[in-house]
Amino acid sequence: MNKHILSTSLAFLLCLAACAQNKTAVKFSESIDKANAYKHLSVLASDEYEGRETGKKGAWMAADYIKNYFKSIGLKGPVEGEYFQPIDMVTYNLTQSNFKINGQAKENNKDFVIPAYNVSLQGFNFDVKEVLFAGYGINTADYNDYADIDVAGKVVLIFANGNPTLKDEPAPADRAARRKAMAAKRQKIQYLADHKALAVLEIDPALDNLSEEAKLMYAGSGQLSLKTAESTARMAKMKPFASISISTATANELLKASGTSVETIQQKISSTGKPASFIINTAVSGSALKSEVKVRAENVLGFLEGSDPVLKKEILVITGHYDHIGLTTSGTDKVNNGADDDGSGTTGVLLIADAFTKAKAAGKGPKRSILFMTVVGEEKGLLGSEWYSEHPVLPLENTITDLNIDMIGRVDSAHKDHPDYVYIIGSDMLSSELNAAGIKANDDYLKMNLDMKYNNRTDPNQFYYRSDHYNFAKHGIPVIFYFNGVHEDYHQPGDEVSKINFDMLARRAKLVYFTAWDLANRPNRPKVDKNEDGTPKN
């Protein structure tokens, strides 16, 4: 090939690439760099912030830091002039938790656990002289542990998990399988409640090897939840019904009076394929009381009004969750710093906010309005974003897209040799135009590897449903979720600032920024051309 022609062609292609870039957007992206990223993250993920657990001091400190930063760069407080959106969040704590066998008290969170979520506000109290053992607690046409048995008024002992009619059933290995197992477990308890059993004792081998910390989580005491009209009504309707999980050793202590054991009964049922229900002549008693405690929690919002008289009514939302999982009781390092999860995403939101406010101050601000929002309670079940989506400060019908940033500061094992990547999730779930906009922004400015591995609804990890963007997507708002994947320090104290790749954090934040620049200035909002299940809209 002619060398002159080759060099001319290359120059032409480079010109095309440069021409595709918006020079103003590039100019104001320059502050999105590793130095500014470190400035924020070194504070938010410091030991002083104690892992930023929702409802605790570290999260309140992070919220104050973000609020003060939003205010300092000129963003407005959109919540009646304030930056905090208070969330009506509560926890239900067990104030009493007792279980006795033949009058001998068993040790809470060792021999037994009372799941707080199963306890009504009235609590429960029972004291009986015998227990009905009912195998796996299954009631079907082919296999019935309750055949010719009236459970009304009885304390019933069952295996928490398993089904003897399903041979070689594997343990639940992914989130979908675990949800199915939990649904089956709830169905067993509901059967007993509906048939007026006094209480259920569930033999759960999981208790045999759990740490104290894990048992507290298992019990659900202190578990945060949103207080809504629906949840209040549901709690008021809950009927007192006792549900206690017991260890294998505790179950064997009960079964000893009948000359048998957990292992012996399981082998008998397995070999015969038939139920083995019987009465255990052993006295048991149990009681529990629960109280509601209000928890301080808030989303932090900063608002940048658009410059176009018409388009400024439409809002682009950029989110990241500032909470993490707090302190641990084991090991020498007690702080789960959450530098990547999601200190990196929160830092990205702050950097992008700064870039856009600088652009507006120079008279180059976006045509549409932008809401920069860091949410709380993501680690507790996407609670902060759920609250916003149900109590929006700005109308959801005017919200054109949510760009959600959750973990952009590390490199996973799949990309250790080629770290210039980011996982993109959800971009084409509702809007083909949004997906195209995100790809074009990358092609024009960064040319990173946009990895779509997790961009589907059937991925076993279920990442599409596991971060705050989903609470927008479920309302029909197009979303893009930016993610670096999990790593060995995920939800561990090792998720430290020292392990952050600040060059990649800045590049990924720039990708969000350039995508946001296009969305905030294009003539039309991204068209929603797909239903929530991915099928085309008519």
FITORLO-228056 format. One line per 2 residues: number of its first residue (from 0); their letters; for each residue x, y, z of C-alpha. Coordinates in Angstrom, 2 decimals. Layout:
residues N
NUM = a = X:Y:Z ~ ...
END
This chain:
residues 538
0 = mn = 0.00:0.00:0.00 ~ 1.18:3.51:-0.79
2 = kh = 2.75:4.98:2.35 ~ 1.42:8.47:1.63
4 = il = -2.12:7.20:1.17 ~ -1.85:5.20:4.42
6 = st = -0.71:8.20:6.46 ~ -3.40:10.40:4.91
8 = sl = -6.09:7.83:5.72 ~ -4.87:7.51:9.30
10 = af = -4.94:11.26:9.77 ~ -8.48:11.36:8.39
12 = ll = -9.65:8.65:10.82 ~ -8.06:10.44:13.75
14 = cl = -9.81:13.61:12.67 ~ -13.15:11.81:12.56
16 = aa = -12.60:10.52:16.11 ~ -11.64:13.95:17.38
18 = ca = -14.56:15.58:15.62 ~ -16.94:13.16:17.35
20 = qn = -15.81:14.53:20.68 ~ -17.43:17.57:22.26
22 = kt = -14.52:19.85:23.19 ~ -16.51:21.55:25.94
24 = av = -17.36:18.19:27.50 ~ -13.69:17.19:27.33
26 = kf = -12.58:20.44:28.94 ~ -14.78:20.06:32.00
28 = se = -13.94:16.36:32.39 ~ -10.36:17.19:33.32
30 = si = -11.11:17.48:37.05 ~ -12.28:13.85:37.05
32 = dk = -8.84:12.52:37.84 ~ -7.13:10.18:40.27
34 = an = -5.92:12.97:42.56 ~ -9.43:14.28:43.21
36 = ay = -10.72:10.73:43.50 ~ -8.19:9.98:46.21
38 = kh = -9.11:13.19:48.04 ~ -12.69:11.99:48.55
40 = ls = -12.19:8.27:48.93 ~ -9.41:8.57:51.49
42 = vl = -11.96:10.25:53.74 ~ -15.08:8.21:53.01
44 = as = -13.31:4.85:53.30 ~ -11.12:5.75:56.27
46 = de = -11.26:3.80:59.53 ~ -12.80:6.88:61.14
48 = ye = -16.00:6.27:59.15 ~ -16.30:2.74:60.62
50 = gr = -17.56:1.10:57.44 ~ -20.51:3.50:56.97
52 = et = -23.19:1.07:58.13 ~ -26.73:2.35:57.65
54 = gk = -28.20:3.77:60.85 ~ -24.82:4.19:62.55
56 = kg = -22.31:6.97:63.15 ~ -20.10:6.25:60.13
58 = aw = -22.99:6.53:57.68 ~ -24.12:9.80:59.27
60 = ma = -20.56:11.15:58.93 ~ -20.50:10.16:55.26
62 = ad = -23.88:11.80:54.67 ~ -22.62:15.05:56.24
64 = yi = -19.45:14.94:54.13 ~ -21.42:14.52:50.90
66 = kn = -23.97:17.18:51.84 ~ -21.25:19.70:52.63
68 = yf = -19.46:18.92:49.38 ~ -22.63:19.31:47.31
70 = ks = -23.25:22.63:49.00 ~ -19.65:23.82:48.48
72 = ig = -19.71:23.27:44.71 ~ -23.04:25.05:44.26
74 = lk = -25.58:22.26:43.95 ~ -28.99:23.07:45.42
76 = gp = -30.83:21.14:48.09 ~ -34.01:19.88:46.35
78 = ve = -35.78:18.60:49.49 ~ -37.57:21.82:50.45
80 = ge = -34.19:23.53:50.29 ~ -32.37:20.74:52.13
82 = yf = -29.92:18.11:50.89 ~ -31.15:15.23:53.05
84 = qp = -34.16:13.11:52.16 ~ -35.09:11.53:55.50
86 = id = -36.15:7.88:55.26 ~ -38.73:6.34:57.53
88 = mv = -36.60:3.35:58.52 ~ -37.07:1.12:61.53
90 = ty = -35.67:-2.00:63.09 ~ -37.45:-4.61:65.15
92 = nl = -35.38:-5.87:68.06 ~ -36.11:-8.87:70.24
94 = tq = -36.26:-7.69:73.83 ~ -36.97:-11.19:75.11
96 = sn = -35.82:-14.52:73.65 ~ -36.19:-17.72:75.71
98 = fk = -36.39:-21.45:75.09 ~ -36.37:-24.24:77.69
100 = in = -36.33:-28.05:77.61 ~ -37.65:-29.71:80.78
102 = gq = -37.27:-26.38:82.53 ~ -33.59:-25.98:81.58
104 = ak = -32.85:-22.75:79.73 ~ -31.01:-23.11:76.44
106 = en = -28.50:-20.55:75.22 ~ -29.79:-17.97:72.75
108 = nk = -27.80:-17.72:69.48 ~ -26.10:-21.02:70.27
110 = df = -28.69:-23.70:70.99 ~ -31.54:-21.82:69.36
112 = vi = -32.40:-18.71:67.35 ~ -35.74:-16.94:67.21
114 = pa = -36.12:-15.21:63.80 ~ -37.31:-11.71:64.66
116 = yn = -39.19:-11.30:61.37 ~ -41.52:-14.14:62.38
118 = vs = -42.44:-12.53:65.71 ~ -45.51:-10.28:65.89
120 = lq = -45.50:-7.13:67.99 ~ -47.60:-9.06:70.53
122 = gf = -44.79:-11.60:70.88 ~ -45.48:-15.18:71.95
124 = nf = -45.38:-17.42:75.00 ~ -45.94:-21.18:75.17
126 = dv = -45.41:-23.91:77.75 ~ -46.37:-27.52:76.90
128 = ke = -45.68:-31.04:78.17 ~ -45.12:-32.71:74.79
130 = vl = -43.91:-32.05:71.26 ~ -45.20:-33.43:67.94
132 = fa = -42.40:-34.51:65.63 ~ -43.62:-34.17:62.02
134 = gy = -40.61:-35.03:59.87 ~ -40.03:-32.56:57.05
136 = gi = -43.31:-30.73:57.57 ~ -44.53:-31.66:54.09
138 = nt = -48.19:-31.95:53.16 ~ -48.69:-33.22:49.60
140 = ad = -50.77:-35.90:47.91 ~ -47.71:-38.16:47.55
142 = yn = -46.11:-37.56:50.92 ~ -47.82:-36.20:54.04
144 = dy = -46.11:-35.82:57.41 ~ -49.47:-34.67:58.83
146 = ad = -51.66:-37.58:57.71 ~ -54.38:-38.16:60.34
148 = id = -52.73:-35.59:62.63 ~ -54.37:-32.47:64.05
150 = va = -51.65:-29.89:64.76 ~ -53.98:-27.39:66.48
152 = gk = -52.61:-26.29:69.83 ~ -49.42:-28.34:69.44
154 = vv = -45.73:-27.46:69.36 ~ -44.45:-29.11:66.17
156 = li = -40.85:-30.16:65.53 ~ -39.76:-30.41:61.86
158 = fa = -36.63:-30.36:59.72 ~ -36.15:-26.83:58.39
160 = ng = -34.96:-27.98:54.97 ~ -35.09:-30.98:52.70
162 = np = -37.62:-33.18:50.97 ~ -37.31:-36.99:51.17
164 = tl = -39.22:-37.42:47.90 ~ -36.43:-35.62:46.00
166 = kd = -33.40:-37.91:45.98 ~ -29.93:-36.37:45.86
168 = ep = -31.36:-32.86:45.94 ~ -28.41:-30.43:45.73
170 = ap = -27.99:-27.64:48.27 ~ -29.19:-24.24:46.96
172 = ad = -26.18:-22.91:45.05 ~ -27.38:-19.59:43.67
174 = ra = -29.71:-16.78:44.64 ~ -32.67:-18.14:42.67
176 = ar = -32.33:-21.59:44.28 ~ -31.98:-20.06:47.75
178 = rk = -35.11:-17.97:47.21 ~ -36.98:-21.12:46.17
180 = am = -35.77:-22.93:49.29 ~ -36.82:-20.02:51.50
182 = aa = -40.26:-19.97:49.86 ~ -40.69:-23.68:50.62
184 = kr = -39.63:-23.05:54.22 ~ -42.14:-20.22:54.61
186 = qk = -44.85:-22.45:53.16 ~ -44.20:-25.07:55.85
188 = iq = -44.55:-22.49:58.61 ~ -47.64:-20.99:57.02
190 = yl = -49.33:-24.40:56.95 ~ -48.82:-24.76:60.70
192 = ad = -49.99:-21.20:61.39 ~ -53.09:-21.70:59.23
194 = hk = -53.90:-24.94:61.06 ~ -53.58:-23.25:64.46
196 = al = -50.42:-24.93:65.68 ~ -49.09:-23.33:68.85
198 = av = -45.46:-23.17:67.72 ~ -42.92:-24.64:65.32
200 = le = -39.40:-25.79:66.19 ~ -37.21:-26.07:63.08
202 = id = -34.13:-28.29:63.14 ~ -31.60:-26.29:61.16
204 = pa = -28.06:-27.72:60.81 ~ -26.93:-24.30:59.58
206 = ld = -26.89:-23.21:63.23 ~ -24.30:-25.87:64.09
208 = nl = -21.40:-24.05:62.46 ~ -22.42:-20.40:62.23
210 = se = -20.35:-17.71:63.92 ~ -21.99:-15.58:66.58
212 = ea = -22.14:-12.69:64.11 ~ -23.81:-14.88:61.49
214 = kl = -26.36:-16.17:64.00 ~ -27.37:-12.60:64.84
216 = my = -27.91:-11.97:61.12 ~ -29.78:-15.27:60.85
218 = ag = -32.09:-14.19:63.65 ~ -32.80:-10.90:61.89
220 = sg = -32.95:-8.96:65.14 ~ -31.93:-5.43:64.26
222 = ql = -32.71:-5.96:60.58 ~ -33.61:-2.66:58.95
224 = sl = -36.78:-2.13:56.99 ~ -38.82:0.71:55.54
226 = kt = -41.85:1.75:57.51 ~ -44.68:2.23:55.06
228 = ae = -48.45:2.18:55.33 ~ -48.39:-1.33:53.86
230 = st = -45.73:-2.64:56.25 ~ -47.48:-1.10:59.25
232 = ar = -50.77:-2.71:58.27 ~ -49.05:-6.04:57.65
234 = ma = -47.34:-5.92:61.04 ~ -50.62:-5.11:62.76
236 = km = -52.29:-8.11:61.09 ~ -49.57:-10.56:62.12
238 = kp = -50.99:-13.14:64.49 ~ -48.88:-14.36:67.40
240 = fa = -47.15:-17.52:66.23 ~ -43.94:-18.94:67.67
242 = si = -41.15:-19.99:65.30 ~ -37.84:-21.14:66.78
244 = si = -34.85:-22.58:64.94 ~ -32.79:-25.09:66.92
246 = st = -29.41:-26.73:66.41 ~ -28.92:-30.43:65.77
248 = at = -27.61:-30.90:69.33 ~ -30.71:-29.23:70.77
250 = an = -32.95:-31.41:68.59 ~ -31.13:-34.54:69.78
252 = el = -31.73:-33.47:73.37 ~ -35.44:-33.34:72.60
254 = lk = -35.50:-36.64:70.69 ~ -33.57:-38.49:73.39
256 = as = -36.81:-38.97:75.35 ~ -38.08:-41.08:72.43
258 = gt = -34.87:-43.09:72.15 ~ -33.88:-41.68:68.77
260 = sv = -31.84:-38.94:67.09 ~ -31.84:-36.64:64.09
262 = et = -29.57:-38.94:62.08 ~ -31.57:-42.07:62.93
264 = iq = -34.89:-40.51:61.90 ~ -33.47:-39.14:58.66
266 = qk = -32.11:-42.56:57.75 ~ -35.44:-44.21:58.56
268 = is = -37.47:-41.80:56.43 ~ -34.94:-42.04:53.60
270 = st = -34.91:-45.85:53.58 ~ -38.67:-46.33:53.82
272 = gk = -39.82:-43.31:51.85 ~ -42.57:-42.89:54.43
274 = pa = -43.29:-40.24:57.09 ~ -42.31:-40.99:60.69
276 = sf = -44.38:-38.64:62.85 ~ -44.75:-39.26:66.60
278 = ii = -45.21:-37.59:70.00 ~ -42.17:-36.70:72.13
280 = nt = -42.98:-36.67:75.85 ~ -40.71:-33.78:76.72
282 = av = -41.73:-30.42:78.21 ~ -40.74:-27.30:76.28
284 = sg = -41.43:-23.61:76.70 ~ -40.54:-20.48:74.77
286 = sa = -41.21:-16.77:74.71 ~ -40.29:-13.68:72.73
288 = lk = -41.08:-9.98:72.71 ~ -40.26:-7.49:69.98
290 = se = -40.02:-3.69:69.90 ~ -39.91:-1.17:67.05
292 = vk = -36.98:1.27:67.01 ~ -36.69:4.25:64.66
294 = vr = -33.39:4.50:62.76 ~ -31.84:7.69:61.40
296 = ae = -31.12:7.30:57.69 ~ -31.14:9.71:54.75
298 = nv = -30.40:9.90:51.06 ~ -28.19:12.85:50.09
300 = lg = -29.37:14.86:47.07 ~ -27.76:17.67:45.11
302 = fl = -29.63:19.34:42.25 ~ -28.28:21.11:39.17
304 = eg = -30.97:22.92:37.21 ~ -30.80:22.67:33.43
306 = sd = -30.30:25.70:31.19 ~ -33.04:25.05:28.62
308 = pv = -36.44:26.54:29.58 ~ -38.27:23.42:28.36
310 = lk = -35.78:20.58:28.76 ~ -34.85:21.54:32.33
312 = ke = -38.13:19.96:33.47 ~ -36.61:16.59:32.58
314 = il = -34.16:15.04:35.04 ~ -31.17:12.78:34.64
316 = vi = -30.33:10.95:37.88 ~ -26.81:9.82:38.78
318 = tg = -26.64:7.50:41.79 ~ -24.21:5.61:44.01
320 = hy = -24.74:4.19:47.49 ~ -22.61:5.63:50.28
322 = dh = -23.36:2.97:52.90 ~ -21.40:-0.21:53.52
324 = ig = -21.53:-3.06:56.07 ~ -19.81:-1.46:59.06
326 = lt = -17.68:-3.18:61.68 ~ -16.96:-6.85:62.24
328 = ts = -16.29:-8.58:65.54 ~ -13.67:-11.04:64.28
330 = gt = -10.07:-10.65:63.13 ~ -7.54:-7.92:63.83
332 = dk = -8.96:-5.49:61.25 ~ -12.47:-4.71:62.45
334 = vn = -13.41:-2.11:59.80 ~ -15.11:-3.07:56.54
336 = ng = -13.95:0.13:54.83 ~ -15.88:-0.40:51.61
338 = ad = -13.40:1.55:49.51 ~ -14.61:-0.11:46.33
340 = dd = -18.12:-0.99:47.56 ~ -19.27:1.67:47.16
342 = gs = -16.87:4.38:48.22 ~ -15.61:4.32:44.64
344 = gt = -19.08:4.88:43.19 ~ -19.86:7.64:45.68
346 = tg = -16.55:9.27:44.77 ~ -17.51:9.01:41.11
348 = vl = -20.79:10.82:41.76 ~ -18.91:13.64:43.55
350 = li = -16.39:14.00:40.73 ~ -19.07:14.10:38.04
352 = ad = -21.10:16.62:40.05 ~ -18.05:18.86:40.30
354 = af = -17.42:18.68:36.55 ~ -21.00:19.65:35.68
356 = tk = -21.16:22.48:38.22 ~ -17.94:23.92:36.78
358 = ak = -19.49:23.73:33.31 ~ -22.60:25.56:34.49
360 = aa = -20.54:28.25:36.24 ~ -18.80:28.86:32.89
362 = gk = -22.13:29.19:31.10 ~ -21.88:25.73:29.53
364 = gp = -24.24:23.85:31.82 ~ -26.45:20.96:30.70
366 = kr = -29.81:21.65:29.08 ~ -31.61:19.10:31.24
368 = si = -31.49:19.09:35.02 ~ -29.32:16.56:36.83
370 = lf = -29.99:15.05:40.24 ~ -26.88:13.74:41.94
372 = mt = -28.00:11.32:44.61 ~ -26.04:9.14:46.99
374 = vv = -28.36:6.67:48.66 ~ -28.23:4.78:51.93
376 = ge = -29.39:1.28:52.84 ~ -28.26:-0.45:49.64
378 = ek = -26.51:-3.13:51.66 ~ -29.71:-3.65:53.67
380 = gl = -31.82:-4.39:50.59 ~ -31.75:-1.31:48.29
382 = lg = -33.78:0.54:50.92 ~ -32.70:4.13:50.18
384 = se = -33.37:3.94:46.46 ~ -36.62:2.10:47.08
386 = wy = -37.72:4.91:49.39 ~ -36.84:7.52:46.75
388 = se = -38.66:5.64:43.99 ~ -41.78:5.47:46.17
390 = hp = -41.38:9.04:47.50 ~ -39.67:10.88:44.63
392 = vl = -38.49:14.43:45.29 ~ -38.65:15.09:41.55
394 = pl = -41.34:13.48:39.36 ~ -40.52:10.00:38.10
396 = en = -42.40:10.71:34.87 ~ -39.85:13.47:34.18
398 = ti = -36.87:11.26:35.02 ~ -35.21:10.21:31.77
400 = td = -32.50:7.78:33.01 ~ -30.63:6.59:36.08
402 = ln = -26.88:6.11:35.72 ~ -25.87:4.04:38.73
404 = id = -22.26:3.60:39.88 ~ -21.57:0.71:42.24
406 = mi = -17.93:-0.45:42.52 ~ -15.63:1.12:39.90
408 = gr = -12.29:1.15:41.72 ~ -10.91:-2.38:41.38
410 = vd = -10.03:-4.95:38.71 ~ -11.51:-8.44:38.90
412 = sa = -9.61:-11.64:38.15 ~ -11.13:-11.96:34.67
414 = hk = -9.48:-8.68:33.59 ~ -6.23:-8.65:35.58
416 = dh = -4.16:-8.54:32.37 ~ -6.43:-6.03:30.61
418 = pd = -7.80:-3.67:33.28 ~ -9.25:-1.03:30.93
420 = yv = -12.82:-2.32:31.18 ~ -16.12:-1.86:32.96
422 = yi = -19.16:-4.12:33.21 ~ -22.28:-2.52:31.75
424 = ig = -25.57:-3.89:33.07 ~ -29.13:-2.94:32.18
426 = sd = -28.34:-0.48:29.40 ~ -30.47:-2.27:26.81
428 = ml = -33.11:-3.72:29.15 ~ -35.64:-0.92:28.56
430 = ss = -34.19:1.39:25.92 ~ -32.22:0.64:22.76
432 = el = -31.46:4.36:22.43 ~ -29.89:4.50:25.89
434 = na = -27.74:1.49:25.11 ~ -26.58:3.14:21.87
436 = ag = -25.82:6.39:23.72 ~ -23.66:4.59:26.29
438 = ik = -21.72:2.72:23.61 ~ -21.21:5.87:21.52
440 = an = -19.90:7.84:24.52 ~ -17.32:5.13:25.08
442 = dd = -16.39:4.92:21.38 ~ -16.01:8.70:21.12
444 = yl = -14.02:9.40:24.28 ~ -12.49:6.37:26.03
446 = km = -12.64:3.16:23.99 ~ -12.74:0.95:27.06
448 = nl = -13.84:-2.67:26.96 ~ -17.56:-2.57:27.75
450 = dm = -18.07:-6.07:29.15 ~ -21.68:-7.24:28.83
452 = ky = -21.17:-10.60:30.58 ~ -23.70:-9.85:33.33
454 = nn = -26.11:-7.86:31.19 ~ -29.05:-10.27:31.36
456 = rt = -31.91:-11.16:33.65 ~ -30.96:-14.83:33.98
458 = dp = -27.37:-14.43:35.18 ~ -27.03:-16.52:38.37
460 = nq = -25.48:-13.53:40.16 ~ -28.62:-11.49:39.46
462 = fy = -26.58:-8.27:39.36 ~ -29.33:-6.47:37.41
464 = yr = -31.53:-6.75:40.50 ~ -28.85:-6.11:43.13
466 = sd = -28.09:-2.40:42.99 ~ -30.01:0.84:43.19
468 = hy = -30.69:1.28:39.49 ~ -33.29:-1.49:39.73
470 = nf = -35.61:0.67:41.81 ~ -35.76:3.02:38.81
472 = ak = -35.97:0.27:36.21 ~ -38.97:-1.32:37.91
474 = hg = -40.81:1.99:37.33 ~ -39.96:1.89:33.62
476 = ip = -37.03:4.32:33.79 ~ -34.05:3.29:31.61
478 = vi = -30.83:2.57:33.52 ~ -27.15:1.82:33.15
480 = fy = -25.27:0.13:35.99 ~ -21.46:0.57:35.96
482 = fn = -19.57:-2.15:37.83 ~ -16.02:-3.57:38.07
484 = gv = -17.09:-7.03:39.28 ~ -16.46:-8.72:42.61
486 = he = -13.02:-9.52:44.01 ~ -11.41:-11.32:46.94
488 = dy = -12.04:-8.35:49.26 ~ -15.74:-8.03:48.49
490 = hq = -17.53:-7.39:51.80 ~ -14.28:-7.95:53.68
492 = pg = -12.04:-5.64:55.76 ~ -9.50:-5.89:52.94
494 = de = -11.58:-3.55:50.74 ~ -9.15:-0.73:51.50
496 = vs = -8.18:2.53:49.79 ~ -4.66:1.14:49.23
498 = ki = -6.07:-1.45:46.82 ~ -7.98:1.01:44.62
500 = nf = -6.88:1.52:41.03 ~ -7.45:5.27:40.90
502 = dm = -6.64:5.54:37.20 ~ -9.46:3.12:36.43
504 = la = -11.83:4.76:38.91 ~ -11.32:8.08:37.11
506 = rr = -11.71:6.56:33.63 ~ -14.92:4.78:34.56
508 = ak = -16.28:7.94:36.17 ~ -15.44:9.81:32.97
510 = lv = -17.44:7.27:30.97 ~ -20.46:8.01:33.15
512 = yf = -19.80:11.74:32.78 ~ -19.60:11.67:28.97
514 = ta = -22.72:9.50:28.77 ~ -24.49:11.94:31.09
516 = wd = -23.31:14.90:29.00 ~ -24.95:13.41:25.92
518 = la = -28.17:12.49:27.74 ~ -28.48:15.89:29.38
520 = nr = -28.06:17.77:26.09 ~ -29.60:15.62:23.34
522 = pn = -32.87:16.85:21.77 ~ -35.00:13.90:22.95
524 = rp = -34.93:11.67:26.00 ~ -34.07:7.98:25.42
526 = kv = -37.14:6.21:24.15 ~ -38.43:3.33:26.24
528 = dk = -39.00:0.68:23.59 ~ -38.99:-2.45:25.76
530 = ne = -41.14:-3.81:28.55 ~ -39.68:-4.77:31.93
532 = dg = -39.36:-8.38:30.75 ~ -37.34:-7.28:27.70
534 = tp = -40.08:-7.80:25.12 ~ -40.57:-4.99:22.56
536 = kn = -43.24:-2.43:23.32 ~ -46.10:-2.33:20.85
END
